[in-house]
Amino acid sequence: MVVDPWGEVLAEAGPGEQVLSVELDPARVAATRVDFPVLRDRVLGLPTPSRAAPAASAAPAAGSPPGA
């Protein structure tokens, strides 16, 4: 299934495996990017679960000697 950002189904496959080919109107893509500017709001380099910093090790229990 190919769906545009507004939820309109542009192409739909049958019940078996199928390759869909859809022609996109470049003017409609440009207009959608103006009306729905998701790329403008993205922030590159934010930590993700796979790139997050490792958790800090737990602090030693009260009364434990340093390094224990």
N, C-alpha and C positions, 0 to 999 in steps of 0.2 A: 504494500500500500504506500502511496506517495501522497502526503498531505501538506498543504501550504500552511504558513504560520497562523492563518485565521481559521484553520480547521476544515477547509474545503478539500475534499478528496479529489486528487488530480488523476490518479490511476489506481486500479485495484486488481490484484492477481486473483486467479481462480483458486480452487481447493488444493491443487497440486503445486509442486515447485515450478516457479516461473521467473523469468527475468523481465522486469518492466523497463520501458524506455519512455521518458517523458520529455517533451520539448518545453523549455521554459522561456518565457518572454523577458528579455533583458530589461525592458522598460518597467515591467511589473516588479522584477527583482529590485531595481533601483528605487521604485516608489515604496516598496515594502521596507527597505532599509531606512528610508526617511521616516516612515510612519511607525516603525518598530525597531528603534536603534539599539538592539541588544549588543552589537559589537562595540558601540561607544562606551557602554557601561562595564565592560569586562576589565578585570584587573589582572595583569600578568604577574606571575611570581608569588602569588599567595600560597601559603602552605596547604597541602591537601593531605588526607590521611596517609597516603603513600610517601609523601615528602615531609611529613611533620617531624619536628625535632624529637629525639628520643626523650622519654620521660626522665625527669631527674630522679636519682636514686633516693631512697627514703633516708631521712635523717636518723642518726643513731638513737637508740632508746635512751631515755633520761638515765643518767648515772653510769652509762657505758663509757669505758675509756676511749679516747679518740682513736680512730682507725680500727675499732673492733667491729 
